[in-house]
Amino acid sequence: MSEPAPPPRPLEGLKVVDAATLFAGPVIATMMADFGADVIKVEHPRGDNLRTLGWSKDGVSLWWALIGRNKRAVTLNLSHPEGQELAKRLLKDVDVFIEGFRPGTLERWNLGPDVLHEVNPGLVIVRTSGFGQTGPYSTLPGFGTLAESISGYAYINGWPDGPPTLPPFALADGVASLTGTFAAMFALWWREHAGQGKGQVIDLAIYEPLFWILGPQALVYEQLGIVQERTGNAAPFTAPRNAYRSKDGRWLGLSASAQSIAERVMQIVGREDLIEEPWFRDHAGRVEHADELDAIIQDWVGRHTTEEVLAAFAEHHAAIAPVNSIADILEDPHYRARETLTTVEHPKLGPITMQNVIPTLSETPGRVEHPGPELGEHNRAVYVEELGLSEEELQRLETDGVI
């Protein structure tokens, strides 16, 4: 018997061109591709920077295998006049165009939104940049590290006696990519239901989504004059909240931001007497006594193994979790049960493991069909079979450095 056909994905029929580089823009396209969109990745003939960034095995970029997944890859030199004309042909029948060039670059190439909307009035254009399309910083080079700095994230991250701490991964780009994905879907919904088929431009500054999720800092400063400082693993608005080390050396992250959880933690560690203290009854009081609470909890956790700690917290329905390394994650039964990781067949590396599609949809789940493709792997399929170029034209464009 043949296997049943996989369920349909919600974005099947949606056409996307991804001409962005590195993280924020390309991950928007990856998420759309995971849910069925036909994503064409446009790279300079030299190849996307992601193909040579970070870790690789046998000449294969592991970043590219992840972020290039489910996409078709073509090469195209957008700074070349013929490349610009070919780009217009490519975008004529597309729903979403994602770009990540420095503001003003597309306009200089005669591919600005005004030109593209003449070619395709329904096109949704997602413009990712470090600082946005407007403002005094707009023309500056922008990367996630700068966004993590200027947003205020690095200022509050780290220990009080240490320097501001930047994340060792693309945090700002990742948050921006999630924001950009739903922004594109907002624009598509409006186009189809109220916009009479009209596209629009999404100006996505990478620093802004990260600034948004940092909480009410602006309000706190404006109304109370408080500048949030670095507090290590502790939080300035709730306690207890920290990382504690078990008897066998494993770190565990604990949060007791709900009153009921805080009380259960005190029961677990044998200090029910503190529950009756007036200061224990709200966040502000517990924050004032955070050091005392941390010492009590660490003393108890340090006298028990990780297994004993987790069992006690599970029995009392309190919140704690081990601080996992990636080695721990690959062995974690919860990750396995939920299929948070998936295995994909790579033509050179064989079976490879990567993050699965998020989020989980009950009727139209996404899926990973293939890892990142080879440079220009789909040039012929897109340019000849779909746009109607001849084999001779394809060869000439390649010789001339257009593709």
Secondary structure as a PSIPRED ss2 file (coil, helix, strand):
# PSIPRED VFORMAT (PSIPRED V4.0)

   1 M C   1.000  0.000  0.000
   2 S C   1.000  0.000  0.000
   3 E C   1.000  0.000  0.000
   4 P C   1.000  0.000  0.000
   5 A C   1.000  0.000  0.000
   6 P C   1.000  0.000  0.000
   7 P C   1.000  0.000  0.000
   8 P C   1.000  0.000  0.000
   9 R C   1.000  0.000  0.000
  10 P C   1.000  0.000  0.000
  11 L C   1.000  0.000  0.000
  12 E C   1.000  0.000  0.000
  13 G C   1.000  0.000  0.000
  14 L C   1.000  0.000  0.000
  15 K E   0.000  0.000  1.000
  16 V E   0.000  0.000  1.000
  17 V E   0.000  0.000  1.000
  18 D E   0.000  0.000  1.000
  19 A C   1.000  0.000  0.000
  20 A C   1.000  0.000  0.000
  21 T C   1.000  0.000  0.000
  22 L C   1.000  0.000  0.000
  23 F C   1.000  0.000  0.000
  24 A H   0.000  1.000  0.000
  25 G H   0.000  1.000  0.000
  26 P H   0.000  1.000  0.000
  27 V H   0.000  1.000  0.000
  28 I H   0.000  1.000  0.000
  29 A H   0.000  1.000  0.000
  30 T H   0.000  1.000  0.000
  31 M H   0.000  1.000  0.000
  32 M H   0.000  1.000  0.000
  33 A H   0.000  1.000  0.000
  34 D H   0.000  1.000  0.000
  35 F C   1.000  0.000  0.000
  36 G C   1.000  0.000  0.000
  37 A C   1.000  0.000  0.000
  38 D E   0.000  0.000  1.000
  39 V E   0.000  0.000  1.000
  40 I E   0.000  0.000  1.000
  41 K E   0.000  0.000  1.000
  42 V E   0.000  0.000  1.000
  43 E E   0.000  0.000  1.000
  44 H C   1.000  0.000  0.000
  45 P C   1.000  0.000  0.000
  46 R C   1.000  0.000  0.000
  47 G C   1.000  0.000  0.000
  48 D C   1.000  0.000  0.000
  49 N H   0.000  1.000  0.000
  50 L H   0.000  1.000  0.000
  51 R H   0.000  1.000  0.000
  52 T H   0.000  1.000  0.000
  53 L C   1.000  0.000  0.000
  54 G C   1.000  0.000  0.000
  55 W C   1.000  0.000  0.000
  56 S E   0.000  0.000  1.000
  57 K E   0.000  0.000  1.000
  58 D C   1.000  0.000  0.000
  59 G C   1.000  0.000  0.000
  60 V E   0.000  0.000  1.000
  61 S E   0.000  0.000  1.000
  62 L H   0.000  1.000  0.000
  63 W H   0.000  1.000  0.000
  64 W H   0.000  1.000  0.000
  65 A H   0.000  1.000  0.000
  66 L H   0.000  1.000  0.000
  67 I H   0.000  1.000  0.000
  68 G C   1.000  0.000  0.000
  69 R C   1.000  0.000  0.000
  70 N C   1.000  0.000  0.000
  71 K E   0.000  0.000  1.000
  72 R E   0.000  0.000  1.000
  73 A E   0.000  0.000  1.000
  74 V E   0.000  0.000  1.000
  75 T E   0.000  0.000  1.000
  76 L C   1.000  0.000  0.000
  77 N C   1.000  0.000  0.000
  78 L C   1.000  0.000  0.000
  79 S C   1.000  0.000  0.000
  80 H C   1.000  0.000  0.000
  81 P H   0.000  1.000  0.000
  82 E H   0.000  1.000  0.000
  83 G H   0.000  1.000  0.000
  84 Q H   0.000  1.000  0.000
  85 E H   0.000  1.000  0.000
  86 L H   0.000  1.000  0.000
  87 A H   0.000  1.000  0.000
  88 K H   0.000  1.000  0.000
  89 R H   0.000  1.000  0.000
  90 L H   0.000  1.000  0.000
  91 L H   0.000  1.000  0.000
  92 K C   1.000  0.000  0.000
  93 D C   1.000  0.000  0.000
  94 V C   1.000  0.000  0.000
  95 D C   1.000  0.000  0.000
  96 V E   0.000  0.000  1.000
  97 F E   0.000  0.000  1.000
  98 I E   0.000  0.000  1.000
  99 E E   0.000  0.000  1.000
 100 G C   1.000  0.000  0.000
 101 F C   1.000  0.000  0.000
 102 R C   1.000  0.000  0.000
 103 P C   1.000  0.000  0.000
 104 G C   1.000  0.000  0.000
 105 T H   0.000  1.000  0.000
 106 L H   0.000  1.000  0.000
 107 E H   0.000  1.000  0.000
 108 R H   0.000  1.000  0.000
 109 W C   1.000  0.000  0.000
 110 N C   1.000  0.000  0.000
 111 L C   1.000  0.000  0.000
 112 G C   1.000  0.000  0.000
 113 P H   0.000  1.000  0.000
 114 D H   0.000  1.000  0.000
 115 V H   0.000  1.000  0.000
 116 L H   0.000  1.000  0.000
 117 H H   0.000  1.000  0.000
 118 E H   0.000  1.000  0.000
 119 V H   0.000  1.000  0.000
 120 N C   1.000  0.000  0.000
 121 P C   1.000  0.000  0.000
 122 G C   1.000  0.000  0.000
 123 L C   1.000  0.000  0.000
 124 V E   0.000  0.000  1.000
 125 I E   0.000  0.000  1.000
 126 V E   0.000  0.000  1.000
 127 R E   0.000  0.000  1.000
 128 T E   0.000  0.000  1.000
 129 S E   0.000  0.000  1.000
 130 G C   1.000  0.000  0.000
 131 F C   1.000  0.000  0.000
 132 G C   1.000  0.000  0.000
 133 Q C   1.000  0.000  0.000
 134 T C   1.000  0.000  0.000
 135 G C   1.000  0.000  0.000
 136 P C   1.000  0.000  0.000
 137 Y C   1.000  0.000  0.000
 138 S C   1.000  0.000  0.000
 139 T C   1.000  0.000  0.000
 140 L C   1.000  0.000  0.000
 141 P C   1.000  0.000  0.000
 142 G C   1.000  0.000  0.000
 143 F C   1.000  0.000  0.000
 144 G H   0.000  1.000  0.000
 145 T H   0.000  1.000  0.000
 146 L H   0.000  1.000  0.000
 147 A H   0.000  1.000  0.000
 148 E H   0.000  1.000  0.000
 149 S H   0.000  1.000  0.000
 150 I H   0.000  1.000  0.000
 151 S C   1.000  0.000  0.000
 152 G C   1.000  0.000  0.000
 153 Y H   0.000  1.000  0.000
 154 A H   0.000  1.000  0.000
 155 Y H   0.000  1.000  0.000
 156 I H   0.000  1.000  0.000
 157 N C   1.000  0.000  0.000
 158 G C   1.000  0.000  0.000
 159 W C   1.000  0.000  0.000
 160 P C   1.000  0.000  0.000
 161 D C   1.000  0.000  0.000
 162 G C   1.000  0.000  0.000
 163 P C   1.000  0.000  0.000
 164 P C   1.000  0.000  0.000
 165 T C   1.000  0.000  0.000
 166 L C   1.000  0.000  0.000
 167 P C   1.000  0.000  0.000
 168 P C   1.000  0.000  0.000
 169 F C   1.000  0.000  0.000
 170 A C   1.000  0.000  0.000
 171 L H   0.000  1.000  0.000
 172 A H   0.000  1.000  0.000
 173 D H   0.000  1.000  0.000
 174 G H   0.000  1.000  0.000
 175 V H   0.000  1.000  0.000
 176 A H   0.000  1.000  0.000
 177 S H   0.000  1.000  0.000
 178 L H   0.000  1.000  0.000
 179 T H   0.000  1.000  0.000
 180 G H   0.000  1.000  0.000
 181 T H   0.000  1.000  0.000
 182 F H   0.000  1.000  0.000
 183 A H   0.000  1.000  0.000
 184 A H   0.000  1.000  0.000
 185 M H   0.000  1.000  0.000
 186 F H   0.000  1.000  0.000
 187 A H   0.000  1.000  0.000
 188 L H   0.000  1.000  0.000
 189 W H   0.000  1.000  0.000
 190 W H   0.000  1.000  0.000
 191 R H   0.000  1.000  0.000
 192 E H   0.000  1.000  0.000
 193 H H   0.000  1.000  0.000
 194 A C   1.000  0.000  0.000
 195 G C   1.000  0.000  0.000
 196 Q C   1.000  0.000  0.000
 197 G C   1.000  0.000  0.000
 198 K C   1.000  0.000  0.000
 199 G C   1.000  0.000  0.000
 200 Q C   1.000  0.000  0.000
 201 V E   0.000  0.000  1.000
 202 I E   0.000  0.000  1.000
 203 D E   0.000  0.000  1.000
 204 L E   0.000  0.000  1.000
 205 A E   0.000  0.000  1.000
 206 I C   1.000  0.000  0.000
 207 Y H   0.000  1.000  0.000
 208 E H   0.000  1.000  0.000
 209 P H   0.000  1.000  0.000
 210 L H   0.000  1.000  0.000
 211 F H   0.000  1.000  0.000
 212 W H   0.000  1.000  0.000
 213 I C   1.000  0.000  0.000
 214 L C   1.000  0.000  0.000
 215 G C   1.000  0.000  0.000
 216 P C   1.000  0.000  0.000
 217 Q H   0.000  1.000  0.000
 218 A H   0.000  1.000  0.000
 219 L H   0.000  1.000  0.000
 220 V H   0.000  1.000  0.000
 221 Y H   0.000  1.000  0.000
 222 E H   0.000  1.000  0.000
 223 Q H   0.000  1.000  0.000
 224 L H   0.000  1.000  0.000
 225 G C   1.000  0.000  0.000
 226 I C   1.000  0.000  0.000
 227 V C   1.000  0.000  0.000
 228 Q C   1.000  0.000  0.000
 229 E C   1.000  0.000  0.000
 230 R C   1.000  0.000  0.000
 231 T C   1.000  0.000  0.000
 232 G C   1.000  0.000  0.000
 233 N C   1.000  0.000  0.000
 234 A C   1.000  0.000  0.000
 235 A E   0.000  0.000  1.000
 236 P C   1.000  0.000  0.000
 237 F C   1.000  0.000  0.000
 238 T E   0.000  0.000  1.000
 239 A C   1.000  0.000  0.000
 240 P C   1.000  0.000  0.000
 241 R E   0.000  0.000  1.000
 242 N E   0.000  0.000  1.000
 243 A E   0.000  0.000  1.000
 244 Y E   0.000  0.000  1.000
 245 R E   0.000  0.000  1.000
 246 S C   1.000  0.000  0.000
 247 K C   1.000  0.000  0.000
 248 D C   1.000  0.000  0.000
 249 G C   1.000  0.000  0.000
 250 R C   1.000  0.000  0.000
 251 W E   0.000  0.000  1.000
 252 L E   0.000  0.000  1.000
 253 G E   0.000  0.000  1.000
 254 L E   0.000  0.000  1.000
 255 S E   0.000  0.000  1.000
 256 A C   1.000  0.000  0.000
 257 S C   1.000  0.000  0.000
 258 A C   1.000  0.000  0.000
 259 Q H   0.000  1.000  0.000
 260 S H   0.000  1.000  0.000
 261 I H   0.000  1.000  0.000
 262 A H   0.000  1.000  0.000
 263 E H   0.000  1.000  0.000
 264 R H   0.000  1.000  0.000
 265 V H   0.000  1.000  0.000
 266 M H   0.000  1.000  0.000
 267 Q H   0.000  1.000  0.000
 268 I H   0.000  1.000  0.000
 269 V C   1.000  0.000  0.000
 270 G C   1.000  0.000  0.000
 271 R C   1.000  0.000  0.000
 272 E H   0.000  1.000  0.000
 273 D H   0.000  1.000  0.000
 274 L H   0.000  1.000  0.000
 275 I H   0.000  1.000  0.000
 276 E H   0.000  1.000  0.000
 277 E C   1.000  0.000  0.000
 278 P H   0.000  1.000  0.000
 279 W H   0.000  1.000  0.000
 280 F H   0.000  1.000  0.000
 281 R H   0.000  1.000  0.000
 282 D C   1.000  0.000  0.000
 283 H H   0.000  1.000  0.000
 284 A H   0.000  1.000  0.000
 285 G H   0.000  1.000  0.000
 286 R H   0.000  1.000  0.000
 287 V H   0.000  1.000  0.000
 288 E H   0.000  1.000  0.000
 289 H C   1.000  0.000  0.000
 290 A H   0.000  1.000  0.000
 291 D H   0.000  1.000  0.000
 292 E H   0.000  1.000  0.000
 293 L H   0.000  1.000  0.000
 294 D H   0.000  1.000  0.000
 295 A H   0.000  1.000  0.000
 296 I H   0.000  1.000  0.000
 297 I H   0.000  1.000  0.000
 298 Q H   0.000  1.000  0.000
 299 D H   0.000  1.000  0.000
 300 W H   0.000  1.000  0.000
 301 V H   0.000  1.000  0.000
 302 G H   0.000  1.000  0.000
 303 R C   1.000  0.000  0.000
 304 H C   1.000  0.000  0.000
 305 T C   1.000  0.000  0.000
 306 T H   0.000  1.000  0.000
 307 E H   0.000  1.000  0.000
 308 E H   0.000  1.000  0.000
 309 V H   0.000  1.000  0.000
 310 L H   0.000  1.000  0.000
 311 A H   0.000  1.000  0.000
 312 A H   0.000  1.000  0.000
 313 F H   0.000  1.000  0.000
 314 A H   0.000  1.000  0.000
 315 E H   0.000  1.000  0.000
 316 H C   1.000  0.000  0.000
 317 H C   1.000  0.000  0.000
 318 A C   1.000  0.000  0.000
 319 A C   1.000  0.000  0.000
 320 I E   0.000  0.000  1.000
 321 A E   0.000  0.000  1.000
 322 P E   0.000  0.000  1.000
 323 V C   1.000  0.000  0.000
 324 N C   1.000  0.000  0.000
 325 S C   1.000  0.000  0.000
 326 I H   0.000  1.000  0.000
 327 A H   0.000  1.000  0.000
 328 D H   0.000  1.000  0.000
 329 I H   0.000  1.000  0.000
 330 L H   0.000  1.000  0.000
 331 E H   0.000  1.000  0.000
 332 D C   1.000  0.000  0.000
 333 P H   0.000  1.000  0.000
 334 H H   0.000  1.000  0.000
 335 Y H   0.000  1.000  0.000
 336 R H   0.000  1.000  0.000
 337 A H   0.000  1.000  0.000
 338 R H   0.000  1.000  0.000
 339 E C   1.000  0.000  0.000
 340 T C   1.000  0.000  0.000
 341 L E   0.000  0.000  1.000
 342 T E   0.000  0.000  1.000
 343 T E   0.000  0.000  1.000
 344 V E   0.000  0.000  1.000
 345 E E   0.000  0.000  1.000
 346 H E   0.000  0.000  1.000
 347 P C   1.000  0.000  0.000
 348 K C   1.000  0.000  0.000
 349 L C   1.000  0.000  0.000
 350 G E   0.000  0.000  1.000
 351 P E   0.000  0.000  1.000
 352 I E   0.000  0.000  1.000
 353 T E   0.000  0.000  1.000
 354 M E   0.000  0.000  1.000
 355 Q E   0.000  0.000  1.000
 356 N C   1.000  0.000  0.000
 357 V C   1.000  0.000  0.000
 358 I C   1.000  0.000  0.000
 359 P C   1.000  0.000  0.000
 360 T C   1.000  0.000  0.000
 361 L C   1.000  0.000  0.000
 362 S C   1.000  0.000  0.000
 363 E C   1.000  0.000  0.000
 364 T C   1.000  0.000  0.000
 365 P C   1.000  0.000  0.000
 366 G C   1.000  0.000  0.000
 367 R C   1.000  0.000  0.000
 368 V C   1.000  0.000  0.000
 369 E C   1.000  0.000  0.000
 370 H C   1.000  0.000  0.000
 371 P C   1.000  0.000  0.000
 372 G C   1.000  0.000  0.000
 373 P C   1.000  0.000  0.000
 374 E C   1.000  0.000  0.000
 375 L C   1.000  0.000  0.000
 376 G C   1.000  0.000  0.000
 377 E C   1.000  0.000  0.000
 378 H C   1.000  0.000  0.000
 379 N H   0.000  1.000  0.000
 380 R H   0.000  1.000  0.000
 381 A H   0.000  1.000  0.000
 382 V H   0.000  1.000  0.000
 383 Y H   0.000  1.000  0.000
 384 V H   0.000  1.000  0.000
 385 E H   0.000  1.000  0.000
 386 E H   0.000  1.000  0.000
 387 L C   1.000  0.000  0.000
 388 G C   1.000  0.000  0.000
 389 L C   1.000  0.000  0.000
 390 S C   1.000  0.000  0.000
 391 E H   0.000  1.000  0.000
 392 E H   0.000  1.000  0.000
 393 E H   0.000  1.000  0.000
 394 L H   0.000  1.000  0.000
 395 Q H   0.000  1.000  0.000
 396 R H   0.000  1.000  0.000
 397 L H   0.000  1.000  0.000
 398 E H   0.000  1.000  0.000
 399 T H   0.000  1.000  0.000
 400 D C   1.000  0.000  0.000
 401 G C   1.000  0.000  0.000
 402 V C   1.000  0.000  0.000
 403 I C   1.000  0.000  0.000
